[in-house]
Amino acid sequence: MKAVLNGRPATDASTANAAGLSPEQLVAVYRVMLLSRKLDDKEIQLKGQSQIFFQISGAGHEAVLVAAGLTLRPGYDWFFAYYRDRALCLQLGMTPLDMLLAAVGSKDDPNSGGRQMPSHWGHPRLNVVSGSSPTGTQVLHAVGAAEAGVIYSRVAQIADRQSFHHDDEITYVSLGEGATSEGEFWESLNTACTKSLPILFLVEDNGYAISVPVEVQTPGGDISRLVRSFPGLHVDSVDGTDFFASLRSMREATAYVRARRGPAFVHAKVTRPYSHSLSDDEKLYKPAAEREAEARRDPIRRFAEFLKTNGIVTDDQLAAMTADVEREVNEAAMTALAAPKPAKSTAELWVYSPDVDPTSPAFETPARPEGKPETMVGAINRTLKDEMARDPRIVVFGEDVADASKKDALKVVPGKGGVFKLTHGLQRLYGDDRVFNAPLAEANIVGRGVGMAVRKLKPVVEIQFFDYIWPAMMQIRDEMSMFRYRSGNTWSCPMVIRTPIGGYLRGGGPYHSQSGESIFAHCPGIRIAYPSNAVDAAGLLRTSIRCDDPVLFLEHKHLYRQTYNKGEYPGKDFMIPFGKASVRRDGDHVAIVTWGALVQRSLVAAQQAEKDGISVAILDLRTIVPYDWEAIAALVTKTNRVIIAHEDQVMCGFGAEIAARIAGELFEHLDAPVRRVGALNVPVAYCPDLEEAILPQTADVLKAIREIARY
Ligand SMILES: Cc1ncc(C[n+]2csc(CCOP(=O)(O)OP(=O)(O)O)c2C)c(N)n1
């Protein structure tokens, strides 16, 4: 006779036979599910005792996750796992100790070395990539990782590419139904389908995002219904508390993806018996009847019932297994509690690569000037061409960066190559697999770059205008900058974001004139280069590409084609180390620390001040992170008067940081107040007269020089 659960018959042995699993395998499945639940229980107990500091459970999600883990291949496929994916990670090979070391924040935690909350999985040997906490960012990393596999399979010039991918690999990514409301989710489906990528989406739908029910997130309350119209996407909806239904669904989905028929999407309905986290109490918003109905669908209870009903285990054997699992969990907890915490002295480790130091002399290579003077556009374009020839792992993508996406068109047109033509000719030289257009979606561009960089490609992406970088801010601030730190130096995503910045366009208006380097300087983990001339642009871009950290490479639009900053292309190995400012003018009375478009304005102002007998030194910082403190200190010590001149607003501009440091560390060398020159605290207006009033001009710099010189 069949047992009845929640109005449905429990799966019988014939279903199990059809799944091709032996009794021993079925028992092993149950044990992983139970282990996952008991680990949650243990963590909840430890949190109650203040022995761990955060807990979020995978309870209710175990059946579909063990099914996924059985179907996918650890260390072969790639995994971007949601915080509920404890059972998946156990099935893939993570141990209870690996998990509890994260909970206690131990230095030996393989997920993060005590830097990231527990249940944010990461395990290099298994290809489980470090997870973060923003709910939807991982889907774009997964797209980039899946794309990386495709690129490795196609770009024959990558010498050791066979060791970086498998022809039938799958990238798995999971998320909650709430997270499908994030724009990044839709951006990821777009690219997964336009490029027919080998990626498997698993939406674990427990009906709530904290307290918000699915019908508030999703029109009609059913995400799989909405995504069915995506071309080429295999879509299935399944009861994720039913192990056998989940296994069937996962097998179908993975077969589809492995056969390279396209991406797959599995929508699994699960439960969430332990509230959202320990900070949440679902009784506040979920009625008792609903909770009781969920309890009847509990996957562990259902599977235990199946095993008993079909004579695979007895009650006594189940009890013995439970005791054994509890013993294993307790032992792991004892070991984890005794494990060492990271020393306080290590707090600053792993913000940047410990292996490659872009400030070192290795990045100081001589210029070998070639040919006639180039504009900054020419210098950057040639640097990209030479670097792409040197390293076939470099991929370039962004909006409009390709010459022509349509293959037939490329034969008969000159090619676009970027709205400012910085990437012109790259697609023609290096092919569509390495140079391609992205959809009009900035998070998509940066998020995919992160996923590719994690798999050791070198993305050099373009954000078309600095003014439109903001949709990518989550990816930049919470992902790109933190990957290395949050994973304890286990994962990293060295990549370059090139973007045109700044104003002085006479008509650029509020949305084509923005500055804002200080905003990114406030994100530990990113390096920022900001060249003011063609030769520096070539040298700094090469260093950006060859270094092992994420770099924001700021290209001033107004400086792209000036004649005053042209220079001979300095050759295909020329590099400038980061953190080395350039003294553009020596002087005795006043020092100006500057960068970008203010370098030229300061030079002109200095020439004028010279006529008044004021000798002005000018330091072009060239990189904002890191910045050359020694050079600043040397000039301040010499002149005893300093101005910091930048295009960005004075308020919270990067000059504030430098001024504060000078005041704090060089006070006794100052004969005058530290003066800042920058934009008014307003957006940059369209009308050229207003723009002129808003952005700092040569006359503003000259005025500051004269004022400061009077002290
Ligand atoms: C971008 C972002 N916004 C808000 C949060 C806070 N937050 C954490 S989990 C969560 C709900 C997620 O719901 P869902 O995706 O359905 O997954 P579930 O927790 O239900 O498994 C929210 C709002 C966050 N982590 N990230």
The ligand as a Gaussian input file, in Angstrom:
#p B3LYP/6-31G(d) Opt

LIG

1 1
 C       20.626000      43.067000      -4.141000
 C       20.150000      42.669000      -2.794000
 N       19.054000      43.260000      -2.268000
 C       18.606000      42.877000      -1.062000
 C       19.231000      41.901000      -0.351000
 C       18.713000      41.475000       1.026000
 N       18.153000      40.091000       0.860000
 C       18.861000      39.017000       1.170000
 S       18.098000      37.615000       0.777000
 C       16.748000      38.434000       0.219000
 C       15.583000      37.668000      -0.307000
 C       15.970000      36.744000      -1.408000
 O       14.854000      36.012000      -1.808000
 P       14.941000      34.863000      -2.854000
 O       15.810000      35.249000      -3.988000
 O       13.574000      34.425000      -3.186000
 O       15.728000      33.700000      -2.118000
 P       15.375000      32.961000      -0.747000
 O       16.108000      33.677000       0.334000
 O       13.898000      33.011000      -0.577000
 O       15.875000      31.595000      -0.937000
 C       16.923000      39.801000       0.337000
 C       15.918000      40.804000      -0.042000
 C       20.382000      41.336000      -0.928000
 N       21.093000      40.390000      -0.303000
 N       20.793000      41.713000      -2.144000

